Amino acid sequence: MEYKVSELAEKAGVTKRTIHYYISKGLLLPPEGSGVNSVYNDEHLNRLLLIKKLQSEYMPLNKIREYILENPTEEIREYSLEDTEKNPKLKLQEETSEYNSEKTRISRSRSGKEIYIRENVCDIFEMNYSQENGEKYKHIIENVKKYVEKMLED
């Protein structure tokens, strides 16, 4: 199926600006044609839905780009089109995640290569980081948590 940018944006549940940003960052292939004659297809839709799914798992865009480059389009297609017919705003299968405590959620990326941690420091502040960076920058993360807690006391 072919889409204009506004149709693609609506179907994927993103803005036109997001689509253009993803193209500039290499997350999405450019459309066929240019200007008002630009045409997007189901591969663009599938890629957008995959990006949204991976973002919902707290994967940063640079890691999503790596994932996309490592995986063939057939694999990407498998996650998307059937599900969009049920829910065009993306209701894809959930990845396994567990809650370590009330304030911490641990998620594994779809590729299984990385683990992401979402930590609620307080009601208005949360941090998302990979397990690898959590270990590497533990002292910085702890200092940020202390700083936020101190700022909330004032």
Backbone as ProteinMPNN parsed JSONL, in Angstrom:
{"seq_chain_A": "MEYKVSELAEKAGVTKRTIHYYISKGLLLPPEGSGVNSVYNDEHLNRLLLIKKLQSEYMPLNKIREYILENPTEEIREYSLEDTEKNPKLKLQEETSEYNSEKTRISRSRSGKEIYIRENVCDIFEMNYSQENGEKYKHIIENVKKYVEKMLED", "coords_chain_A": {"N_chain_A": [[0.849, -1.182, 0.0], [0.43, 2.317, -0.603], [1.361, 5.461, 0.839], [0.828, 8.888, 1.654], [2.817, 11.294, 3.441], [1.322, 12.349, 5.597], [-0.735, 10.476, 5.863], [0.714, 8.189, 6.51], [1.827, 9.009, 8.934], [-0.484, 9.29, 10.524], [-1.476, 6.635, 10.518], [0.602, 5.27, 11.785], [0.67, 6.537, 14.198], [2.313, 8.724, 14.823], [4.003, 11.917, 14.421], [4.318, 13.996, 11.446], [6.67, 15.367, 11.53], [8.229, 13.724, 13.173], [8.584, 11.521, 11.475], [10.186, 12.685, 9.449], [12.395, 13.34, 11.014], [13.306, 10.777, 11.811], [14.067, 9.8, 9.327], [16.218, 11.511, 8.784], [17.997, 10.64, 10.721], [18.613, 8.122, 9.937], [17.006, 6.024, 10.674], [14.784, 5.424, 9.292], [14.0, 4.702, 5.948], [14.331, 6.933, 3.139], [11.461, 8.312, 1.366], [9.933, 7.251, -1.765], [10.278, 9.357, -4.537], [9.916, 12.986, -4.323], [9.241, 15.905, -2.319], [5.855, 17.012, -2.548], [5.163, 14.797, -3.946], [6.155, 12.604, -2.672], [6.212, 9.212, -1.671], [5.308, 6.754, 0.593], [5.565, 3.386, 1.9], [4.348, 0.091, 2.98], [6.591, -0.984, 4.232], [7.812, 1.239, 5.375], [5.83, 1.89, 7.233], [5.87, -0.441, 8.837], [8.463, -0.265, 9.869], [8.284, 2.115, 11.36], [6.43, 1.298, 13.305], [7.882, -0.699, 14.572], [9.984, 0.84, 15.628], [8.519, 2.399, 17.457], [7.681, 0.355, 19.193], [10.114, -0.601, 20.224], [11.004, 1.722, 21.464], [9.097, 1.876, 23.469], [10.051, -0.018, 25.092], [12.114, 1.201, 26.253], [14.434, 1.499, 24.767], [17.107, 3.327, 23.515], [17.29, 5.668, 20.726], [19.703, 5.453, 19.216], [20.47, 2.828, 19.702], [18.263, 1.512, 18.702], [18.588, 2.069, 16.028], [20.941, 0.591, 15.498], [19.916, -1.969, 15.997], [17.991, -2.204, 13.976], [19.654, -2.119, 11.732], [21.009, -4.504, 12.054], [19.09, -6.46, 11.728], [17.124, -8.236, 9.363], [14.648, -7.038, 6.972], [12.49, -8.788, 6.819], [12.27, -9.845, 9.367], [11.53, -7.559, 10.766], [9.081, -6.983, 9.57], [7.562, -9.063, 10.492], [6.709, -8.326, 13.071], [4.803, -6.373, 12.762], [2.638, -5.689, 10.647], [0.289, -7.45, 10.814], [-0.608, -6.873, 13.36], [-1.192, -4.166, 13.238], [-3.582, -4.0, 11.958], [-5.407, -4.787, 13.863], [-4.941, -2.883, 15.838], [-4.117, 0.147, 14.966], [-2.563, 1.982, 16.284], [-0.529, 0.649, 17.423], [-0.284, -2.185, 19.039], [1.535, -4.317, 19.989], [3.11, -7.511, 20.634], [4.033, -8.054, 24.02], [7.175, -7.659, 25.582], [9.219, -9.598, 27.797], [9.289, -8.421, 31.042], [10.243, -7.36, 34.263], [9.468, -6.412, 37.615], [11.59, -5.071, 39.841], [11.371, -3.747, 42.179], [9.078, -1.465, 43.782], [9.872, 0.812, 42.522], [11.531, 0.225, 40.37], [11.915, -1.019, 37.108], [12.769, -3.672, 35.013], [13.718, -4.373, 31.761], [14.117, -6.456, 28.903], [15.729, -6.046, 25.806], [14.317, -6.527, 22.504], [16.089, -7.94, 20.877], [17.428, -9.251, 22.792], [19.934, -8.685, 23.579], [20.503, -6.544, 25.242], [19.794, -5.163, 28.458], [17.455, -3.059, 29.918], [16.921, -0.531, 32.32], [14.44, 0.976, 34.166], [13.942, 3.439, 36.375], [12.144, 4.812, 38.954], [12.714, 7.676, 40.569], [11.348, 9.505, 42.07], [7.978, 10.789, 42.356], [7.892, 12.553, 40.184], [10.12, 12.185, 38.614], [12.05, 10.098, 36.582], [14.502, 7.671, 35.643], [16.107, 6.217, 32.834], [18.156, 3.679, 31.746], [20.723, 1.627, 30.286], [21.64, -1.633, 31.456], [24.342, -2.102, 31.293], [25.419, 0.529, 31.196], [24.47, 1.355, 33.644], [26.03, -0.081, 35.433], [28.536, 0.831, 34.701], [28.409, 3.594, 35.147], [27.588, 3.909, 37.787], [28.154, 5.516, 40.051], [27.539, 8.091, 39.13], [24.808, 7.867, 38.588], [23.827, 7.367, 41.16], [24.533, 9.801, 42.364], [22.909, 11.581, 40.922], [20.378, 10.703, 41.739], [20.499, 11.327, 44.488], [20.767, 14.095, 44.287], [18.313, 14.867, 43.103], [16.508, 14.036, 45.081], [17.354, 15.719, 47.146], [16.761, 18.24, 46.029], [14.007, 18.092, 45.967], [13.39, 18.205, 48.63], [13.8, 20.828, 49.3]], "CA_chain_A": [[0.0, 0.0, 0.0], [1.184, 3.555, -0.655], [0.864, 6.481, 1.755], [1.42, 10.221, 1.753], [3.419, 11.402, 4.771], [0.283, 12.558, 6.624], [-1.431, 9.196, 6.046], [1.642, 7.311, 7.233], [1.906, 9.516, 10.311], [-1.726, 8.941, 11.225], [-1.566, 5.179, 10.667], [1.622, 4.825, 12.744], [0.501, 7.23, 15.475], [3.432, 9.644, 15.042], [3.838, 13.157, 13.665], [5.099, 14.101, 10.211], [8.005, 15.822, 11.943], [8.936, 12.526, 13.652], [8.98, 10.746, 10.294], [11.328, 13.361, 8.833], [13.53, 13.202, 11.934], [13.8, 9.403, 11.7], [14.77, 9.696, 8.036], [17.503, 12.215, 8.921], [18.863, 9.869, 11.619], [18.882, 6.808, 9.356], [16.121, 5.013, 11.244], [13.736, 5.186, 8.31], [14.459, 4.971, 4.584], [13.599, 8.031, 2.501], [10.35, 7.867, 0.518], [10.137, 7.347, -3.206], [9.849, 10.673, -4.989], [10.305, 14.077, -3.429], [8.235, 16.944, -2.108], [4.473, 16.557, -2.41], [5.028, 13.518, -4.645], [6.778, 11.551, -1.87], [5.333, 8.082, -1.409], [5.786, 5.789, 1.578], [4.893, 2.095, 1.722], [4.162, -0.701, 4.2], [7.873, -1.151, 4.927], [7.968, 2.423, 6.221], [4.894, 1.726, 8.35], [6.403, -1.485, 9.719], [9.644, 0.26, 10.557], [7.809, 3.056, 12.378], [5.813, 0.543, 14.396], [8.969, -1.347, 15.301], [10.67, 1.885, 16.403], [7.666, 2.711, 18.611], [7.709, -0.777, 20.118], [11.409, -0.616, 20.909], [11.018, 2.869, 22.365], [8.267, 1.554, 24.635], [10.891, -0.883, 25.918], [13.156, 2.085, 26.747], [15.652, 1.404, 23.974], [17.404, 4.633, 22.923], [17.256, 5.675, 19.263], [20.947, 4.951, 18.614], [20.425, 1.359, 19.796], [17.231, 1.073, 17.767], [19.206, 2.112, 14.694], [21.815, -0.587, 15.423], [19.057, -3.155, 15.909], [17.395, -2.22, 12.637], [20.701, -2.459, 10.772], [21.405, -5.9, 12.256], [17.986, -7.385, 11.469], [16.548, -8.108, 8.023], [13.294, -6.477, 6.939], [11.498, -9.834, 7.074], [12.082, -9.921, 10.816], [10.814, -6.361, 11.164], [7.722, -7.125, 9.065], [6.85, -10.051, 11.311], [6.16, -7.718, 14.275], [3.986, -5.202, 12.585], [1.421, -5.51, 9.852], [-0.915, -8.11, 11.314], [-1.049, -6.203, 14.57], [-1.723, -2.829, 12.972], [-4.984, -4.104, 11.565], [-6.179, -4.845, 15.109], [-4.753, -1.621, 16.535], [-3.155, 0.907, 14.185], [-1.692, 2.767, 17.144], [0.501, -0.267, 17.899], [-0.499, -3.048, 20.186], [2.362, -5.47, 19.64], [3.349, -8.423, 21.74], [4.854, -7.496, 25.084], [8.413, -8.344, 25.923], [9.245, -9.932, 29.207], [9.876, -7.432, 31.934], [9.943, -7.68, 35.651], [9.616, -5.308, 38.538], [12.559, -5.389, 40.866], [10.793, -3.141, 43.368], [8.035, -0.538, 43.353], [10.436, 1.922, 41.773], [12.447, -0.194, 39.322], [11.436, -1.99, 36.117], [13.859, -4.183, 34.189], [13.217, -4.886, 30.487], [15.121, -6.968, 27.968], [15.458, -5.618, 24.438], [13.8, -7.586, 21.649], [17.208, -8.755, 20.414], [17.932, -9.991, 23.941], [21.334, -8.33, 23.811], [20.673, -5.554, 26.294], [18.777, -5.042, 29.498], [17.222, -1.66, 30.25], [16.379, -0.32, 33.654], [13.643, 2.193, 34.354], [13.921, 3.631, 37.822], [11.43, 5.993, 39.432], [13.405, 8.267, 41.708], [10.241, 10.081, 42.836], [6.758, 10.863, 41.542], [8.022, 13.374, 38.981], [11.417, 11.988, 37.958], [12.461, 8.721, 36.364], [15.711, 7.505, 34.844], [16.164, 5.03, 31.995], [19.527, 3.423, 31.328], [21.021, 0.214, 30.051], [22.309, -2.259, 32.59], [25.774, -1.881, 31.094], [25.738, 1.886, 31.648], [24.177, 1.423, 35.072], [27.209, -0.577, 36.14], [29.677, 1.672, 34.337], [28.246, 4.943, 35.701], [26.813, 3.76, 39.023], [28.367, 6.67, 40.927], [26.81, 9.233, 38.581], [23.377, 7.599, 38.8], [23.562, 7.582, 42.59], [24.607, 11.243, 42.627], [21.709, 12.198, 40.345], [19.26, 10.371, 42.635], [20.651, 12.134, 45.71], [20.513, 15.49, 43.936], [16.867, 15.019, 42.913], [15.877, 13.933, 46.398], [17.682, 16.934, 47.888], [16.019, 19.341, 45.437], [12.598, 17.948, 46.352], [13.26, 18.579, 50.04], [13.803, 22.302, 49.405]], "C_chain_A": [[0.892, 1.242, 0.0], [0.515, 4.617, 0.212], [1.552, 7.811, 1.479], [1.943, 10.334, 3.183], [2.361, 11.577, 5.855], [-0.491, 11.276, 6.894], [-0.573, 8.224, 6.842], [1.721, 7.723, 8.702], [0.678, 9.117, 11.118], [-1.801, 7.439, 11.507], [-0.588, 4.659, 11.722], [1.477, 5.498, 14.11], [1.684, 8.109, 15.837], [3.145, 10.93, 14.269], [4.655, 13.103, 12.382], [6.533, 14.501, 10.548], [8.841, 14.639, 12.431], [9.428, 11.692, 12.479], [10.206, 11.369, 9.647], [12.579, 13.261, 9.709], [14.14, 11.802, 11.824], [14.536, 9.182, 10.383], [16.144, 10.343, 8.158], [18.491, 11.449, 9.788], [19.15, 8.462, 11.105], [18.048, 5.686, 9.944], [15.065, 4.568, 10.232], [14.298, 5.533, 6.934], [13.686, 6.144, 4.002], [12.475, 7.49, 1.617], [10.773, 7.856, -0.952], [9.576, 8.683, -3.641], [10.315, 11.743, -4.023], [9.186, 15.103, -3.34], [6.845, 16.369, -1.929], [4.23, 15.222, -3.1], [5.68, 12.363, -3.888], [5.773, 10.462, -1.552], [6.026, 7.121, -0.454], [5.019, 4.49, 1.374], [4.788, 1.349, 3.046], [5.476, -0.942, 4.945], [8.153, 0.04, 5.837], [7.069, 2.319, 7.46], [5.425, 0.692, 9.34], [7.588, -0.984, 10.521], [9.239, 1.235, 11.644], [7.21, 2.329, 13.577], [6.864, -0.181, 15.225], [9.703, -0.334, 16.172], [9.838, 2.235, 17.638], [7.704, 1.595, 19.65], [9.011, -0.782, 20.91], [11.546, 0.576, 21.848], [10.199, 2.59, 23.618], [9.014, 0.628, 25.592], [12.126, -0.131, 26.41], [14.475, 1.925, 26.014], [15.901, 2.781, 23.347], [17.495, 4.543, 21.397], [18.544, 5.154, 18.62], [21.011, 3.426, 18.666], [19.36, 0.788, 18.866], [17.81, 1.052, 16.36], [20.115, 0.907, 14.494], [20.982, -1.857, 15.238], [18.477, -3.295, 14.507], [18.433, -2.634, 11.602], [21.115, -3.925, 10.864], [20.333, -6.899, 11.847], [17.384, -7.165, 10.092], [15.109, -7.605, 8.077], [12.224, -7.531, 7.162], [11.207, -9.941, 8.564], [11.275, -8.735, 11.318], [9.353, -6.499, 10.767], [6.91, -8.043, 9.965], [6.206, -9.428, 12.548], [4.989, -6.799, 14.012], [2.654, -5.355, 11.893], [0.19, -6.19, 10.397], [-1.476, -7.353, 12.507], [-1.657, -4.837, 14.294], [-3.176, -2.885, 12.552], [-5.886, -4.169, 12.787], [-6.125, -3.513, 15.83], [-3.699, -0.789, 15.811], [-2.222, 1.758, 15.039], [-0.662, 1.897, 17.861], [0.155, -0.974, 19.193], [0.232, -4.335, 19.854], [2.601, -6.322, 20.873], [4.302, -7.807, 22.76], [6.105, -8.331, 25.279], [8.375, -8.679, 27.409], [9.897, -8.791, 29.973], [9.456, -7.796, 33.338], [10.138, -6.44, 36.502], [10.498, -5.776, 39.68], [12.084, -4.851, 42.215], [9.676, -2.229, 42.875], [8.583, 0.503, 42.396], [11.289, 1.507, 40.581], [11.807, -1.235, 38.412], [12.616, -2.39, 35.243], [13.253, -4.796, 32.94], [14.374, -5.398, 29.647], [14.747, -6.507, 26.572], [15.004, -6.808, 23.612], [14.927, -8.5, 21.174], [17.777, -9.593, 21.553], [19.358, -9.619, 24.312], [21.521, -7.375, 24.975], [19.497, -5.575, 27.26], [18.689, -3.566, 29.863], [16.534, -1.553, 31.596], [15.658, 1.025, 33.675], [13.466, 2.347, 35.85], [13.205, 4.931, 38.167], [12.132, 6.494, 40.681], [12.382, 8.892, 42.646], [9.046, 10.172, 41.906], [6.946, 11.604, 40.229], [9.323, 13.149, 38.22], [11.718, 10.51, 37.825], [13.7, 8.707, 35.492], [15.604, 6.2, 34.073], [17.605, 4.861, 31.545], [19.721, 1.938, 31.095], [21.744, -0.341, 31.269], [23.812, -2.027, 32.509], [26.191, -0.497, 31.577], [25.462, 2.06, 33.128], [25.357, 0.961, 35.905], [28.399, 0.35, 35.92], [29.621, 3.034, 35.034], [27.435, 4.951, 36.987], [26.936, 4.997, 39.922], [27.617, 7.91, 40.432], [25.312, 9.063, 38.823], [23.006, 7.84, 40.252], [23.584, 9.064, 42.94], [23.383, 11.977, 42.073], [20.516, 11.932, 41.26], [19.32, 11.215, 43.904], [20.311, 13.597, 45.441], [19.002, 15.738, 43.79], [16.153, 14.978, 44.256], [16.129, 15.199, 47.223], [16.888, 18.134, 47.361], [14.542, 19.279, 45.836], [12.362, 18.316, 47.811], [13.133, 20.082, 50.199], [12.501, 22.933, 49.03]], "O_chain_A": [[1.993, 1.212, 0.549], [-0.71, 4.679, 0.316], [2.727, 7.845, 1.111], [1.549, 9.55, 4.046], [2.495, 11.002, 6.936], [-0.866, 11.013, 8.036], [-1.061, 7.527, 7.731], [1.686, 6.879, 9.597], [0.791, 8.663, 12.256], [-2.152, 7.028, 12.613], [-0.901, 3.726, 12.462], [2.102, 5.065, 15.078], [2.029, 8.237, 17.012], [2.152, 11.015, 13.547], [5.561, 12.282, 12.239], [7.485, 14.029, 9.926], [10.034, 14.561, 12.135], [10.561, 11.21, 12.487], [11.164, 10.665, 9.329], [13.69, 13.116, 9.199], [15.361, 11.664, 11.752], [15.525, 8.45, 10.339], [17.133, 9.783, 7.686], [19.701, 11.592, 9.613], [19.852, 7.692, 11.762], [18.354, 4.512, 9.732], [14.529, 3.464, 10.322], [14.988, 6.54, 6.775], [12.515, 6.336, 4.329], [12.53, 6.344, 1.17], [11.824, 8.38, -1.322], [8.518, 9.101, -3.171], [11.008, 11.466, -3.044], [8.298, 15.149, -4.191], [6.665, 15.361, -1.246], [3.205, 14.581, -2.868], [5.75, 11.251, -4.412], [4.625, 10.743, -1.207], [7.174, 6.729, -0.664], [3.955, 4.48, 0.754], [5.098, 1.898, 4.103], [5.47, -1.088, 6.167], [8.671, -0.126, 6.941], [7.49, 2.617, 8.578], [5.426, 0.93, 10.548], [7.697, -1.253, 11.717], [9.789, 1.193, 12.744], [7.455, 2.701, 14.725], [6.745, -0.264, 16.447], [10.011, -0.619, 17.33], [10.379, 2.357, 18.737], [7.753, 1.863, 20.851], [9.002, -0.949, 22.13], [12.143, 0.453, 22.917], [10.567, 3.022, 24.71], [8.651, 0.509, 26.762], [13.068, -0.737, 26.921], [15.533, 2.191, 26.586], [15.005, 3.341, 22.716], [17.745, 3.471, 20.846], [18.487, 4.484, 17.589], [21.557, 2.802, 17.756], [19.536, -0.294, 18.306], [17.554, 0.126, 15.59], [20.073, 0.266, 13.444], [21.314, -2.712, 14.417], [18.478, -4.382, 13.929], [18.132, -3.412, 10.697], [21.524, -4.52, 9.868], [20.638, -8.073, 11.638], [17.156, -6.023, 9.693], [14.435, -7.73, 9.099], [11.143, -7.204, 7.652], [10.059, -10.105, 8.977], [10.428, -8.886, 12.198], [8.469, -6.162, 11.555], [5.717, -7.827, 10.175], [5.218, -9.974, 13.038], [4.248, -6.469, 14.938], [1.617, -5.158, 12.526], [-0.873, -5.571, 10.444], [-2.691, -7.213, 12.642], [-2.539, -4.392, 15.027], [-3.924, -1.93, 12.762], [-7.007, -3.662, 12.758], [-7.13, -3.055, 16.373], [-2.504, -0.998, 16.02], [-1.186, 2.209, 14.55], [-0.001, 2.352, 18.794], [0.289, -0.425, 20.286], [-0.388, -5.33, 19.478], [2.331, -5.909, 22.0], [5.26, -7.124, 22.398], [6.083, -9.556, 25.155], [7.594, -8.109, 28.172], [10.941, -8.273, 29.574], [8.44, -8.457, 33.557], [10.887, -5.533, 36.14], [10.191, -6.739, 40.383], [12.366, -5.435, 43.261], [9.362, -2.219, 41.684], [7.851, 1.022, 41.553], [11.737, 2.377, 39.835], [11.229, -2.213, 38.885], [13.373, -1.535, 34.785], [12.369, -5.647, 33.036], [15.472, -4.843, 29.676], [13.578, -6.568, 26.19], [15.267, -7.957, 23.966], [14.736, -9.712, 21.078], [18.525, -10.541, 21.311], [19.926, -10.176, 25.252], [22.564, -7.383, 25.628], [18.377, -5.951, 26.915], [19.703, -2.905, 30.088], [15.687, -2.37, 31.957], [16.193, 2.054, 33.262], [12.9, 1.475, 36.51], [13.605, 6.01, 37.729], [12.144, 5.827, 41.715], [12.525, 8.822, 43.867], [9.1, 9.679, 40.78], [6.243, 11.325, 39.257], [9.597, 13.87, 37.261], [11.658, 9.756, 38.797], [13.922, 9.62, 34.698], [15.083, 5.205, 34.578], [18.209, 5.797, 31.021], [18.989, 1.104, 31.628], [22.38, 0.4, 32.018], [24.471, -1.786, 33.52], [27.19, -0.355, 32.282], [26.147, 2.831, 33.8], [25.654, 1.535, 36.953], [29.171, 0.617, 36.841], [30.648, 3.564, 35.458], [26.682, 5.889, 37.246], [25.946, 5.466, 40.482], [27.115, 8.692, 41.24], [24.63, 10.009, 39.217], [21.978, 8.454, 40.538], [22.755, 9.534, 43.719], [22.881, 12.904, 42.709], [19.728, 12.839, 41.527], [18.304, 11.755, 44.343], [19.658, 14.255, 46.25], [18.486, 16.727, 44.31], [15.284, 15.808, 44.526], [15.233, 15.69, 47.911], [16.399, 18.95, 48.143], [13.905, 20.316, 46.02], [11.253, 18.698, 48.185], [12.455, 20.566, 51.105], [12.372, 24.157, 49.075]]}, "name": "protein", "num_of_chains": 1, "seq": "MEYKVSELAEKAGVTKRTIHYYISKGLLLPPEGSGVNSVYNDEHLNRLLLIKKLQSEYMPLNKIREYILENPTEEIREYSLEDTEKNPKLKLQEETSEYNSEKTRISRSRSGKEIYIRENVCDIFEMNYSQENGEKYKHIIENVKKYVEKMLED"}
